[in-house]
Amino acid sequence: MNRFSINISLRVLLLTATIAAAAWFWFAGMKPLTLLLTPFILVQMYAMYYYLNRINRKLTLFLESIRYEDFSIRFSADNKLGKSFTMLNQQFNEVLEAFRQTRAEKEANLKYIDTIVQHISIGVLSFDQDGKIELINPAAFRLLGIYRLRYIQELKTVHPGLAELLSELPSGNKTLYATRQEQQLSINAATVRLQGRLIKLISIQNIHSELQKKELEAWQNLTKILRHEIMNSITPIVSLISTMQEIVDLDIAPTAQNNEGIADLREALQTVESRSKGIMNFVNAYRDYTTLPQPQFTIVNVKTLLTSIGSLLQAEMKQAGIQLNIDVEVDTIETHADISQLQMVLINLVKNAMDALEHTSNPQIDIRLYLNNAQQMAIEITDNGPGIDADAMNKIFIPFFTTKKKGSGIGLSLSQQIIQLHGGQLKVSSPGVNGNGTTFYILLPT
């Protein structure tokens, strides 16, 4: 017999004996003794009730620990009452341990998913039917150019029409949105029901660089085809002209009577040869555009690079009367880049600015280095020249397009290609043609 049964038996016997004694004293006329035993009887009855109610209290404590997710409780105090109590306590403890492990796994999975969401480069945000933001990761903040968002309607001041677009975009659909910073955002929507509430999940991806990359590949392919076809056509002509010149000099000229005609023929052949070779040289000038080597990345201190560019072009600027100002907000900004290719881009942009200032009084070029809101390294190259008209603004990065009389139309295209290979962007801004100047922006990861 276990201790629980023995305790119950002893308590029953003691209570029975106490009640019997109280009854005997009552009928024997010793009522004071009966009254004296009454409290003792009540205490025994309460003690037995409390003792028998142990299982209910234990079950209540067990359910409360599950409800409030307090799995640190252990049941073992009454193991000595018998085998059944030991087994019951063991089962309670095993169930609580299973709940604890399940909660730990759930928290670990949520932490893992949250870490992934916070570190991916795709912007992710979710909001409920009232527009309240449930989740947003740093990539979404960076792509939207904001640092805080509580309700989706707050986007109206920064991105007109985007809040309505996100709210009305059907689940499973995609769309494009162009920001004021000329970024092309690909937006994908999904709707999920979470605990009876509809939650809209939005993913945002900047595809501006991908679009530029595809455009660049298209121009490169076109340039390769044109170069191949032109060279295949011009090369035989140049060879044939050389042959014709030899025929004129060796076969026709010695026996010809009309020297003036021979001279005209020679001049014509030289002109055709000269123009043909000029076309070949022109086409070969675009070889770099289609065969640009991959960057050899090193850590580059950008301030040092800008200083070297200023020193390199200082004499030329002084001769042209151009004032150069270099403003570096953070001296220690560094980036991974091919220093020679990045230097080529900067020289090209500065020289373009110098050309734009040819007829400007008090010419000035400002170079500014800073970190923008997206924590990108930004280099601004600004001139106070006449600016770029709207029609040319849409074409300046197109190969072969140029506004210069002696330009090849390859410099800006090549510069854009180099910056894209560095994982950055090359942009331009020109308020107008009223002397407001032009600014080129180089954006690179730090």
Residue pairs with C-beta under 8 A, 6 or more apart in sequence:
2 81
2 82
2 83
2 84
2 85
3 80
3 81
3 82
4 81
4 82
4 84
4 85
5 82
7 51
7 81
8 48
8 51
8 52
11 44
11 47
11 48
11 51
12 48
14 44
15 41
15 44
15 45
15 48
18 37
18 40
18 41
18 44
19 41
21 37
22 33
22 34
22 37
22 38
22 41
23 34
25 31
25 33
25 34
25 37
26 34
54 78
55 88
58 75
58 78
58 88
58 92
61 73
62 73
62 75
62 92
62 95
62 96
64 70
65 71
65 73
65 96
66 96
66 99
69 99
69 103
71 96
71 97
71 99
71 100
71 103
73 96
74 93
74 96
75 88
75 89
75 92
75 93
76 89
76 93
78 85
78 89
79 85
79 86
79 89
117 124
117 135
117 137
118 137
118 138
120 137
120 139
121 139
122 139
122 203
122 204
122 205
123 137
123 139
123 140
123 141
123 142
123 143
123 144
123 202
123 203
123 204
123 205
124 135
124 136
124 137
124 139
124 140
124 201
124 202
124 203
124 204
125 133
125 135
125 136
125 137
125 140
125 149
125 201
125 202
125 204
126 133
126 134
126 135
126 136
126 199
126 200
126 201
126 202
127 133
127 134
127 151
127 152
127 166
127 199
127 200
127 202
128 134
128 197
128 198
128 199
128 200
129 197
129 198
130 151
131 151
131 152
131 153
131 163
131 167
132 150
132 151
132 152
133 149
133 150
133 151
133 152
134 199
136 149
139 204
140 204
141 147
141 149
142 374
142 375
143 183
143 185
143 204
143 205
143 206
144 155
144 158
144 159
144 179
144 204
145 158
145 179
145 181
145 373
145 374
146 155
146 158
147 373
149 155
152 163
152 166
152 167
153 163
154 163
155 162
155 163
155 166
156 162
156 163
159 177
159 179
159 180
161 177
162 177
165 175
165 177
165 187
166 187
166 189
166 200
166 202
167 200
169 175
169 187
169 189
169 202
170 189
171 189
171 190
171 191
171 200
172 189
172 190
173 188
173 189
174 186
174 187
174 188
174 189
175 186
175 187
176 184
176 185
176 186
176 187
176 207
177 184
177 185
177 187
178 184
178 185
179 185
182 208
182 427
183 206
183 208
184 206
184 207
184 208
184 211
185 204
185 205
185 206
185 207
186 204
186 205
186 206
186 207
187 202
187 203
187 204
188 202
188 203
188 205
189 200
189 201
189 202
190 200
190 201
190 203
191 198
191 199
191 200
191 201
192 198
192 199
192 201
193 199
208 425
209 420
209 423
209 425
212 416
212 420
212 425
213 420
216 416
216 417
216 420
219 398
219 399
219 413
220 289
220 290
223 286
223 289
223 290
223 399
224 290
226 283
227 283
227 284
227 286
227 287
227 290
230 279
230 283
231 280
231 283
234 276
234 279
234 280
234 283
235 280
237 272
237 276
238 273
238 276
238 277
238 280
241 269
241 272
241 273
241 276
242 273
244 269
245 266
245 269
245 270
245 273
248 262
248 265
248 266
248 269
252 262
252 265
253 262
256 262
282 408
285 408
285 410
286 399
286 408
286 410
288 410
288 414
289 399
289 410
289 413
289 414
289 417
292 414
292 417
292 418
292 421
294 421
295 337
295 338
295 341
295 418
295 421
295 422
296 338
297 336
297 337
297 338
298 336
298 337
298 338
298 339
299 334
299 335
299 336
300 334
300 335
300 336
300 337
300 339
300 342
301 332
301 333
301 334
302 328
302 333
302 334
302 335
302 369
302 377
302 379
303 328
303 331
303 332
303 333
303 369
305 339
305 342
305 343
305 346
306 326
306 328
306 346
306 367
306 369
306 379
307 326
308 343
309 343
309 346
309 347
309 350
309 367
310 324
310 326
310 367
312 347
313 324
313 347
313 350
313 351
313 354
314 324
316 354
317 323
317 324
317 354
317 365
320 354
320 357
320 358
320 363
321 363
322 354
322 357
322 363
322 364
322 365
323 362
323 363
323 364
323 365
324 364
324 365
324 367
325 364
325 365
325 366
325 367
326 367
326 368
326 369
327 366
327 367
327 368
327 369
328 368
328 369
329 368
329 369
329 370
329 371
330 369
330 370
330 371
333 369
333 371
333 377
333 446
334 446
335 377
335 422
335 444
335 445
335 446
336 422
336 445
337 422
337 444
338 418
338 422
341 418
341 421
341 422
342 418
342 422
344 414
344 415
344 418
345 415
345 418
345 419
345 426
345 442
346 379
346 381
346 442
348 411
348 412
348 414
348 415
349 381
349 415
349 440
349 442
350 365
350 367
350 381
352 411
352 412
352 440
353 365
353 381
353 382
353 383
353 385
353 438
353 440
354 365
354 383
355 404
356 383
356 385
356 386
356 438
357 363
357 364
357 365
357 383
357 384
357 385
359 386
360 383
360 384
360 385
360 386
360 435
362 384
363 383
363 384
363 385
364 383
364 384
365 381
365 382
365 383
366 380
366 381
366 382
366 383
367 379
367 380
367 381
367 382
368 378
368 379
368 380
368 382
369 377
369 378
369 379
370 378
370 380
371 377
371 378
371 446
372 378
372 443
375 446
376 424
376 443
376 444
376 445
376 446
377 443
377 444
377 445
377 446
378 441
378 442
378 443
379 441
379 442
379 444
380 439
380 440
380 441
381 439
381 440
381 442
382 437
382 438
382 439
382 440
383 437
383 438
384 435
384 437
385 435
385 437
385 438
386 433
386 434
386 435
387 430
387 431
387 432
387 433
387 434
387 435
387 436
387 437
387 438
388 396
388 403
388 428
388 430
388 433
388 438
389 433
392 401
392 403
393 428
393 430
395 401
396 403
396 412
396 428
397 412
397 413
397 416
397 426
398 409
398 413
399 409
399 410
399 413
400 408
400 409
400 410
401 409
402 408
402 409
412 426
415 426
416 426
419 425
419 426
419 442
419 443
419 444
420 426
422 444
423 444
423 445
424 442
424 443
424 444
424 445
425 441
425 442
425 443
426 440
426 441
426 442
426 443
427 440
427 441
427 443
428 438
428 439
428 440
428 441
429 438
429 439
429 441
430 436
430 437
430 438
430 439
431 437
